[in-house]
Amino acid sequence: MAHTYTNLLTHIIFSTKDRKPTLERDLKQTVLDYIANQEEHHRRVSFKEELIAFLKKHEITYDEKYLWE
């Protein structure tokens, strides 16, 4: 039986047209770690839960009926 192996690679660029960094050097590793751990993170916290928590944390008003249509 044939087996399929999928390897998804992501190339992320953290600079601008003039090669100025868009992230501070000390924040870059934090962002990369955050991205790398998304699959595991979303096993515990759904995207919906995370989005609502983000909106509440930043005091952004929203109507839940418009988030999931």
PyMOL Python script that loads the backbone (N, CA, C, O; Angstrom):
from pymol import cmd

cmd.read_pdbstr("""\
ATOM      1  N   MET A   1       0.834  -1.166   0.000  1.00  0.00           N
ATOM      2  CA  MET A   1       0.000   0.000   0.000  1.00  0.00           C
ATOM      3  C   MET A   1       0.890   1.244   0.000  1.00  0.00           C
ATOM      4  O   MET A   1       1.887   1.305   0.720  1.00  0.00           O
ATOM      5  N   ALA A   2       0.527   2.211  -0.797  1.00  0.00           N
ATOM      6  CA  ALA A   2       1.312   3.441  -0.896  1.00  0.00           C
ATOM      7  C   ALA A   2       1.069   4.321   0.327  1.00  0.00           C
ATOM      8  O   ALA A   2      -0.033   4.361   0.873  1.00  0.00           O
ATOM      9  N   HIS A   3       2.090   5.004   0.734  1.00  0.00           N
ATOM     10  CA  HIS A   3       1.990   5.941   1.837  1.00  0.00           C
ATOM     11  C   HIS A   3       2.239   7.346   1.320  1.00  0.00           C
ATOM     12  O   HIS A   3       3.072   7.555   0.437  1.00  0.00           O
ATOM     13  N   THR A   4       1.525   8.292   1.865  1.00  0.00           N
ATOM     14  CA  THR A   4       1.708   9.680   1.471  1.00  0.00           C
ATOM     15  C   THR A   4       2.302  10.442   2.637  1.00  0.00           C
ATOM     16  O   THR A   4       1.829  10.344   3.769  1.00  0.00           O
ATOM     17  N   TYR A   5       3.326  11.190   2.350  1.00  0.00           N
ATOM     18  CA  TYR A   5       3.963  12.019   3.365  1.00  0.00           C
ATOM     19  C   TYR A   5       3.874  13.456   2.890  1.00  0.00           C
ATOM     20  O   TYR A   5       4.310  13.790   1.788  1.00  0.00           O
ATOM     21  N   THR A   6       3.313  14.285   3.720  1.00  0.00           N
ATOM     22  CA  THR A   6       3.198  15.689   3.379  1.00  0.00           C
ATOM     23  C   THR A   6       4.052  16.492   4.334  1.00  0.00           C
ATOM     24  O   THR A   6       3.988  16.302   5.549  1.00  0.00           O
ATOM     25  N   ASN A   7       4.833  17.369   3.797  1.00  0.00           N
ATOM     26  CA  ASN A   7       5.680  18.240   4.591  1.00  0.00           C
ATOM     27  C   ASN A   7       5.362  19.670   4.184  1.00  0.00           C
ATOM     28  O   ASN A   7       5.675  20.094   3.071  1.00  0.00           O
ATOM     29  N   LEU A   8       4.739  20.409   5.092  1.00  0.00           N
ATOM     30  CA  LEU A   8       4.407  21.792   4.799  1.00  0.00           C
ATOM     31  C   LEU A   8       5.494  22.691   5.365  1.00  0.00           C
ATOM     32  O   LEU A   8       5.800  22.643   6.557  1.00  0.00           O
ATOM     33  N   LEU A   9       6.058  23.491   4.515  1.00  0.00           N
ATOM     34  CA  LEU A   9       7.105  24.415   4.923  1.00  0.00           C
ATOM     35  C   LEU A   9       6.582  25.839   4.772  1.00  0.00           C
ATOM     36  O   LEU A   9       5.861  26.142   3.821  1.00  0.00           O
ATOM     37  N   THR A  10       6.938  26.690   5.688  1.00  0.00           N
ATOM     38  CA  THR A  10       6.505  28.073   5.638  1.00  0.00           C
ATOM     39  C   THR A  10       7.734  28.960   5.619  1.00  0.00           C
ATOM     40  O   THR A  10       8.657  28.798   6.417  1.00  0.00           O
ATOM     41  N   HIS A  11       7.723  29.890   4.698  1.00  0.00           N
ATOM     42  CA  HIS A  11       8.806  30.861   4.613  1.00  0.00           C
ATOM     43  C   HIS A  11       8.230  32.192   5.068  1.00  0.00           C
ATOM     44  O   HIS A  11       7.336  32.739   4.422  1.00  0.00           O
ATOM     45  N   ILE A  12       8.731  32.705   6.157  1.00  0.00           N
ATOM     46  CA  ILE A  12       8.222  33.946   6.717  1.00  0.00           C
ATOM     47  C   ILE A  12       9.315  34.999   6.628  1.00  0.00           C
ATOM     48  O   ILE A  12      10.457  34.770   7.026  1.00  0.00           O
ATOM     49  N   ILE A  13       8.944  36.146   6.101  1.00  0.00           N
ATOM     50  CA  ILE A  13       9.906  37.233   5.945  1.00  0.00           C
ATOM     51  C   ILE A  13       9.572  38.320   6.955  1.00  0.00           C
ATOM     52  O   ILE A  13       8.452  38.829   6.986  1.00  0.00           O
ATOM     53  N   PHE A  14      10.550  38.673   7.778  1.00  0.00           N
ATOM     54  CA  PHE A  14      10.361  39.702   8.781  1.00  0.00           C
ATOM     55  C   PHE A  14      11.205  40.929   8.447  1.00  0.00           C
ATOM     56  O   PHE A  14      12.039  41.353   9.248  1.00  0.00           O
ATOM     57  N   SER A  15      10.987  41.494   7.267  1.00  0.00           N
ATOM     58  CA  SER A  15      11.680  42.721   6.918  1.00  0.00           C
ATOM     59  C   SER A  15      10.848  43.495   5.898  1.00  0.00           C
ATOM     60  O   SER A  15       9.887  42.972   5.333  1.00  0.00           O
ATOM     61  N   THR A  16      11.226  44.717   5.682  1.00  0.00           N
ATOM     62  CA  THR A  16      10.509  45.576   4.747  1.00  0.00           C
ATOM     63  C   THR A  16      11.290  45.687   3.445  1.00  0.00           C
ATOM     64  O   THR A  16      12.351  45.083   3.284  1.00  0.00           O
ATOM     65  N   LYS A  17      10.756  46.457   2.538  1.00  0.00           N
ATOM     66  CA  LYS A  17      11.387  46.658   1.237  1.00  0.00           C
ATOM     67  C   LYS A  17      12.832  47.127   1.371  1.00  0.00           C
ATOM     68  O   LYS A  17      13.699  46.716   0.601  1.00  0.00           O
ATOM     69  N   ASP A  18      13.080  47.977   2.336  1.00  0.00           N
ATOM     70  CA  ASP A  18      14.432  48.514   2.528  1.00  0.00           C
ATOM     71  C   ASP A  18      15.278  47.670   3.473  1.00  0.00           C
ATOM     72  O   ASP A  18      16.316  48.114   3.963  1.00  0.00           O
ATOM     73  N   ARG A  19      14.813  46.431   3.724  1.00  0.00           N
ATOM     74  CA  ARG A  19      15.505  45.482   4.590  1.00  0.00           C
ATOM     75  C   ARG A  19      15.543  45.909   6.047  1.00  0.00           C
ATOM     76  O   ARG A  19      16.376  45.431   6.818  1.00  0.00           O
ATOM     77  N   LYS A  20      14.642  46.811   6.426  1.00  0.00           N
ATOM     78  CA  LYS A  20      14.535  47.185   7.827  1.00  0.00           C
ATOM     79  C   LYS A  20      13.699  46.118   8.526  1.00  0.00           C
ATOM     80  O   LYS A  20      12.637  45.747   8.025  1.00  0.00           O
ATOM     81  N   PRO A  21      14.150  45.624   9.660  1.00  0.00           N
ATOM     82  CA  PRO A  21      13.385  44.564  10.332  1.00  0.00           C
ATOM     83  C   PRO A  21      12.024  45.072  10.805  1.00  0.00           C
ATOM     84  O   PRO A  21      11.908  46.197  11.292  1.00  0.00           O
ATOM     85  N   THR A  22      10.998  44.234  10.658  1.00  0.00           N
ATOM     86  CA  THR A  22       9.667  44.589  11.134  1.00  0.00           C
ATOM     87  C   THR A  22       9.456  44.128  12.561  1.00  0.00           C
ATOM     88  O   THR A  22       8.521  44.575  13.227  1.00  0.00           O
ATOM     89  N   LEU A  23      10.308  43.245  13.036  1.00  0.00           N
ATOM     90  CA  LEU A  23      10.255  42.771  14.421  1.00  0.00           C
ATOM     91  C   LEU A  23      11.562  43.111  15.116  1.00  0.00           C
ATOM     92  O   LEU A  23      12.646  43.021  14.540  1.00  0.00           O
ATOM     93  N   GLU A  24      11.420  43.504  16.367  1.00  0.00           N
ATOM     94  CA  GLU A  24      12.632  43.700  17.154  1.00  0.00           C
ATOM     95  C   GLU A  24      13.341  42.351  17.291  1.00  0.00           C
ATOM     96  O   GLU A  24      12.688  41.309  17.333  1.00  0.00           O
ATOM     97  N   ARG A  25      14.637  42.369  17.359  1.00  0.00           N
ATOM     98  CA  ARG A  25      15.428  41.139  17.414  1.00  0.00           C
ATOM     99  C   ARG A  25      14.997  40.227  18.572  1.00  0.00           C
ATOM    100  O   ARG A  25      14.910  39.012  18.392  1.00  0.00           O
ATOM    101  N   ASP A  26      14.727  40.791  19.752  1.00  0.00           N
ATOM    102  CA  ASP A  26      14.357  39.960  20.903  1.00  0.00           C
ATOM    103  C   ASP A  26      12.935  39.409  20.797  1.00  0.00           C
ATOM    104  O   ASP A  26      12.608  38.444  21.488  1.00  0.00           O
ATOM    105  N   LEU A  27      12.091  39.985  19.964  1.00  0.00           N
ATOM    106  CA  LEU A  27      10.725  39.504  19.790  1.00  0.00           C
ATOM    107  C   LEU A  27      10.624  38.431  18.698  1.00  0.00           C
ATOM    108  O   LEU A  27       9.678  37.643  18.688  1.00  0.00           O
ATOM    109  N   LYS A  28      11.577  38.403  17.800  1.00  0.00           N
ATOM    110  CA  LYS A  28      11.519  37.486  16.662  1.00  0.00           C
ATOM    111  C   LYS A  28      11.395  36.023  17.086  1.00  0.00           C
ATOM    112  O   LYS A  28      10.560  35.302  16.539  1.00  0.00           O
ATOM    113  N   GLN A  29      12.193  35.570  18.034  1.00  0.00           N
ATOM    114  CA  GLN A  29      12.139  34.169  18.452  1.00  0.00           C
ATOM    115  C   GLN A  29      10.807  33.837  19.106  1.00  0.00           C
ATOM    116  O   GLN A  29      10.289  32.733  18.939  1.00  0.00           O
ATOM    117  N   THR A  30      10.248  34.790  19.852  1.00  0.00           N
ATOM    118  CA  THR A  30       8.937  34.588  20.469  1.00  0.00           C
ATOM    119  C   THR A  30       7.873  34.360  19.409  1.00  0.00           C
ATOM    120  O   THR A  30       7.031  33.473  19.549  1.00  0.00           O
ATOM    121  N   VAL A  31       7.910  35.155  18.352  1.00  0.00           N
ATOM    122  CA  VAL A  31       6.941  35.020  17.255  1.00  0.00           C
ATOM    123  C   VAL A  31       7.134  33.685  16.533  1.00  0.00           C
ATOM    124  O   VAL A  31       6.156  33.002  16.229  1.00  0.00           O
ATOM    125  N   LEU A  32       8.357  33.316  16.261  1.00  0.00           N
ATOM    126  CA  LEU A  32       8.624  32.045  15.583  1.00  0.00           C
ATOM    127  C   LEU A  32       8.157  30.858  16.433  1.00  0.00           C
ATOM    128  O   LEU A  32       7.591  29.900  15.905  1.00  0.00           O
ATOM    129  N   ASP A  33       8.391  30.921  17.729  1.00  0.00           N
ATOM    130  CA  ASP A  33       7.929  29.858  18.626  1.00  0.00           C
ATOM    131  C   ASP A  33       6.407  29.786  18.643  1.00  0.00           C
ATOM    132  O   ASP A  33       5.830  28.699  18.642  1.00  0.00           O
ATOM    133  N   TYR A  34       5.766  30.939  18.660  1.00  0.00           N
ATOM    134  CA  TYR A  34       4.304  31.000  18.643  1.00  0.00           C
ATOM    135  C   TYR A  34       3.755  30.321  17.388  1.00  0.00           C
ATOM    136  O   TYR A  34       2.823  29.521  17.467  1.00  0.00           O
ATOM    137  N   ILE A  35       4.325  30.638  16.254  1.00  0.00           N
ATOM    138  CA  ILE A  35       3.881  30.051  14.986  1.00  0.00           C
ATOM    139  C   ILE A  35       4.121  28.542  14.980  1.00  0.00           C
ATOM    140  O   ILE A  35       3.257  27.772  14.561  1.00  0.00           O
ATOM    141  N   ALA A  36       5.285  28.129  15.443  1.00  0.00           N
ATOM    142  CA  ALA A  36       5.643  26.709  15.433  1.00  0.00           C
ATOM    143  C   ALA A  36       4.728  25.877  16.330  1.00  0.00           C
ATOM    144  O   ALA A  36       4.527  24.689  16.074  1.00  0.00           O
ATOM    145  N   ASN A  37       4.175  26.485  17.375  1.00  0.00           N
ATOM    146  CA  ASN A  37       3.360  25.740  18.335  1.00  0.00           C
ATOM    147  C   ASN A  37       1.859  25.850  18.091  1.00  0.00           C
ATOM    148  O   ASN A  37       1.076  25.433  18.945  1.00  0.00           O
ATOM    149  N   GLN A  38       1.437  26.393  16.965  1.00  0.00           N
ATOM    150  CA  GLN A  38       0.016  26.591  16.719  1.00  0.00           C
ATOM    151  C   GLN A  38      -0.781  25.289  16.683  1.00  0.00           C
ATOM    152  O   GLN A  38      -1.881  25.225  17.232  1.00  0.00           O
ATOM    153  N   GLU A  39      -0.250  24.272  16.054  1.00  0.00           N
ATOM    154  CA  GLU A  39      -0.991  23.003  15.959  1.00  0.00           C
ATOM    155  C   GLU A  39      -1.282  22.441  17.354  1.00  0.00           C
ATOM    156  O   GLU A  39      -2.413  22.050  17.642  1.00  0.00           O
ATOM    157  N   GLU A  40      -0.275  22.401  18.207  1.00  0.00           N
ATOM    158  CA  GLU A  40      -0.462  21.913  19.576  1.00  0.00           C
ATOM    159  C   GLU A  40      -1.378  22.839  20.371  1.00  0.00           C
ATOM    160  O   GLU A  40      -2.235  22.375  21.123  1.00  0.00           O
ATOM    161  N   HIS A  41      -1.199  24.126  20.206  1.00  0.00           N
ATOM    162  CA  HIS A  41      -2.010  25.115  20.926  1.00  0.00           C
ATOM    163  C   HIS A  41      -3.497  24.943  20.613  1.00  0.00           C
ATOM    164  O   HIS A  41      -4.335  25.014  21.512  1.00  0.00           O
ATOM    165  N   HIS A  42      -3.823  24.718  19.340  1.00  0.00           N
ATOM    166  CA  HIS A  42      -5.225  24.613  18.942  1.00  0.00           C
ATOM    167  C   HIS A  42      -5.837  23.242  19.255  1.00  0.00           C
ATOM    168  O   HIS A  42      -7.021  23.021  19.002  1.00  0.00           O
ATOM    169  N   ARG A  43      -5.051  22.341  19.791  1.00  0.00           N
ATOM    170  CA  ARG A  43      -5.625  21.115  20.356  1.00  0.00           C
ATOM    171  C   ARG A  43      -6.267  21.414  21.705  1.00  0.00           C
ATOM    172  O   ARG A  43      -7.195  20.724  22.128  1.00  0.00           O
ATOM    173  N   ARG A  44      -5.765  22.453  22.379  1.00  0.00           N
ATOM    174  CA  ARG A  44      -6.283  22.823  23.706  1.00  0.00           C
ATOM    175  C   ARG A  44      -7.268  23.987  23.632  1.00  0.00           C
ATOM    176  O   ARG A  44      -8.261  24.003  24.359  1.00  0.00           O
ATOM    177  N   VAL A  45      -7.002  24.953  22.768  1.00  0.00           N
ATOM    178  CA  VAL A  45      -7.826  26.161  22.662  1.00  0.00           C
ATOM    179  C   VAL A  45      -8.252  26.307  21.203  1.00  0.00           C
ATOM    180  O   VAL A  45      -7.414  26.360  20.302  1.00  0.00           O
ATOM    181  N   SER A  46      -9.556  26.370  20.983  1.00  0.00           N
ATOM    182  CA  SER A  46     -10.033  26.505  19.603  1.00  0.00           C
ATOM    183  C   SER A  46      -9.737  27.910  19.075  1.00  0.00           C
ATOM    184  O   SER A  46      -9.514  28.845  19.845  1.00  0.00           O
ATOM    185  N   PHE A  47      -9.741  28.036  17.762  1.00  0.00           N
ATOM    186  CA  PHE A  47      -9.545  29.350  17.146  1.00  0.00           C
ATOM    187  C   PHE A  47     -10.627  30.307  17.622  1.00  0.00           C
ATOM    188  O   PHE A  47     -10.347  31.472  17.907  1.00  0.00           O
ATOM    189  N   LYS A  48     -11.855  29.823  17.709  1.00  0.00           N
ATOM    190  CA  LYS A  48     -12.976  30.661  18.151  1.00  0.00           C
ATOM    191  C   LYS A  48     -12.727  31.193  19.568  1.00  0.00           C
ATOM    192  O   LYS A  48     -12.899  32.385  19.823  1.00  0.00           O
ATOM    193  N   GLU A  49     -12.326  30.319  20.479  1.00  0.00           N
ATOM    194  CA  GLU A  49     -12.043  30.741  21.850  1.00  0.00           C
ATOM    195  C   GLU A  49     -10.909  31.767  21.891  1.00  0.00           C
ATOM    196  O   GLU A  49     -10.975  32.748  22.632  1.00  0.00           O
ATOM    197  N   GLU A  50      -9.882  31.531  21.097  1.00  0.00           N
ATOM    198  CA  GLU A  50      -8.736  32.433  21.087  1.00  0.00           C
ATOM    199  C   GLU A  50      -9.110  33.797  20.515  1.00  0.00           C
ATOM    200  O   GLU A  50      -8.685  34.827  21.039  1.00  0.00           O
ATOM    201  N   LEU A  51      -9.892  33.810  19.458  1.00  0.00           N
ATOM    202  CA  LEU A  51     -10.300  35.076  18.854  1.00  0.00           C
ATOM    203  C   LEU A  51     -11.152  35.895  19.814  1.00  0.00           C
ATOM    204  O   LEU A  51     -10.932  37.096  19.969  1.00  0.00           O
ATOM    205  N   ILE A  52     -12.120  35.256  20.458  1.00  0.00           N
ATOM    206  CA  ILE A  52     -12.978  35.970  21.403  1.00  0.00           C
ATOM    207  C   ILE A  52     -12.158  36.508  22.571  1.00  0.00           C
ATOM    208  O   ILE A  52     -12.380  37.638  23.007  1.00  0.00           O
ATOM    209  N   ALA A  53     -11.223  35.726  23.081  1.00  0.00           N
ATOM    210  CA  ALA A  53     -10.352  36.193  24.170  1.00  0.00           C
ATOM    211  C   ALA A  53      -9.529  37.400  23.723  1.00  0.00           C
ATOM    212  O   ALA A  53      -9.349  38.345  24.492  1.00  0.00           O
ATOM    213  N   PHE A  54      -9.030  37.376  22.494  1.00  0.00           N
ATOM    214  CA  PHE A  54      -8.252  38.493  21.944  1.00  0.00           C
ATOM    215  C   PHE A  54      -9.109  39.747  21.854  1.00  0.00           C
ATOM    216  O   PHE A  54      -8.678  40.831  22.247  1.00  0.00           O
ATOM    217  N   LEU A  55     -10.326  39.594  21.334  1.00  0.00           N
ATOM    218  CA  LEU A  55     -11.218  40.749  21.193  1.00  0.00           C
ATOM    219  C   LEU A  55     -11.543  41.349  22.561  1.00  0.00           C
ATOM    220  O   LEU A  55     -11.549  42.570  22.722  1.00  0.00           O
ATOM    221  N   LYS A  56     -11.812  40.495  23.536  1.00  0.00           N
ATOM    222  CA  LYS A  56     -12.117  40.981  24.886  1.00  0.00           C
ATOM    223  C   LYS A  56     -10.902  41.654  25.523  1.00  0.00           C
ATOM    224  O   LYS A  56     -11.026  42.717  26.131  1.00  0.00           O
ATOM    225  N   LYS A  57      -9.740  41.041  25.384  1.00  0.00           N
ATOM    226  CA  LYS A  57      -8.517  41.592  25.973  1.00  0.00           C
ATOM    227  C   LYS A  57      -8.248  43.001  25.472  1.00  0.00           C
ATOM    228  O   LYS A  57      -7.817  43.868  26.231  1.00  0.00           O
ATOM    229  N   HIS A  58      -8.506  43.224  24.187  1.00  0.00           N
ATOM    230  CA  HIS A  58      -8.224  44.528  23.579  1.00  0.00           C
ATOM    231  C   HIS A  58      -9.458  45.422  23.514  1.00  0.00           C
ATOM    232  O   HIS A  58      -9.474  46.447  22.832  1.00  0.00           O
ATOM    233  N   GLU A  59     -10.501  44.997  24.252  1.00  0.00           N
ATOM    234  CA  GLU A  59     -11.739  45.770  24.367  1.00  0.00           C
ATOM    235  C   GLU A  59     -12.319  46.154  23.006  1.00  0.00           C
ATOM    236  O   GLU A  59     -12.735  47.291  22.784  1.00  0.00           O
ATOM    237  N   ILE A  60     -12.333  45.178  22.107  1.00  0.00           N
ATOM    238  CA  ILE A  60     -12.898  45.369  20.771  1.00  0.00           C
ATOM    239  C   ILE A  60     -14.336  44.865  20.807  1.00  0.00           C
ATOM    240  O   ILE A  60     -14.588  43.707  21.139  1.00  0.00           O
ATOM    241  N   THR A  61     -15.263  45.730  20.466  1.00  0.00           N
ATOM    242  CA  THR A  61     -16.669  45.315  20.469  1.00  0.00           C
ATOM    243  C   THR A  61     -16.939  44.449  19.242  1.00  0.00           C
ATOM    244  O   THR A  61     -16.392  44.684  18.164  1.00  0.00           O
ATOM    245  N   TYR A  62     -17.778  43.464  19.423  1.00  0.00           N
ATOM    246  CA  TYR A  62     -18.105  42.550  18.333  1.00  0.00           C
ATOM    247  C   TYR A  62     -19.470  41.942  18.583  1.00  0.00           C
ATOM    248  O   TYR A  62     -19.963  41.925  19.711  1.00  0.00           O
ATOM    249  N   ASP A  63     -20.070  41.446  17.519  1.00  0.00           N
ATOM    250  CA  ASP A  63     -21.322  40.705  17.607  1.00  0.00           C
ATOM    251  C   ASP A  63     -21.005  39.301  17.120  1.00  0.00           C
ATOM    252  O   ASP A  63     -20.638  39.108  15.961  1.00  0.00           O
ATOM    253  N   GLU A  64     -21.144  38.327  17.999  1.00  0.00           N
ATOM    254  CA  GLU A  64     -20.735  36.955  17.689  1.00  0.00           C
ATOM    255  C   GLU A  64     -21.435  36.398  16.451  1.00  0.00           C
ATOM    256  O   GLU A  64     -20.872  35.545  15.765  1.00  0.00           O
ATOM    257  N   LYS A  65     -22.630  36.854  16.157  1.00  0.00           N
ATOM    258  CA  LYS A  65     -23.332  36.321  14.981  1.00  0.00           C
ATOM    259  C   LYS A  65     -22.602  36.659  13.678  1.00  0.00           C
ATOM    260  O   LYS A  65     -22.781  35.972  12.672  1.00  0.00           O
ATOM    261  N   TYR A  66     -21.779  37.714  13.692  1.00  0.00           N
ATOM    262  CA  TYR A  66     -21.033  38.085  12.473  1.00  0.00           C
ATOM    263  C   TYR A  66     -19.660  37.430  12.390  1.00  0.00           C
ATOM    264  O   TYR A  66     -19.013  37.491  11.344  1.00  0.00           O
ATOM    265  N   LEU A  67     -19.208  36.808  13.466  1.00  0.00           N
ATOM    266  CA  LEU A  67     -17.878  36.181  13.453  1.00  0.00           C
ATOM    267  C   LEU A  67     -17.856  34.848  12.724  1.00  0.00           C
ATOM    268  O   LEU A  67     -16.824  34.470  12.169  1.00  0.00           O
ATOM    269  N   TRP A  68     -18.962  34.134  12.711  1.00  0.00           N
ATOM    270  CA  TRP A  68     -18.926  32.742  12.260  1.00  0.00           C
ATOM    271  C   TRP A  68     -19.840  32.456  11.079  1.00  0.00           C
ATOM    272  O   TRP A  68     -20.117  31.289  10.803  1.00  0.00           O
ATOM    273  N   GLU A  69     -20.314  33.461  10.378  1.00  0.00           N
ATOM    274  CA  GLU A  69     -21.166  33.203   9.209  1.00  0.00           C
ATOM    275  C   GLU A  69     -20.349  32.812   8.011  1.00  0.00           C
ATOM    276  O   GLU A  69     -20.904  32.560   6.942  1.00  0.00           O
TER     277      GLU A  69
END
""", "prot")
cmd.dss("prot")
cmd.show_as("cartoon", "prot")
cmd.util.cbc("prot")
cmd.orient("prot")
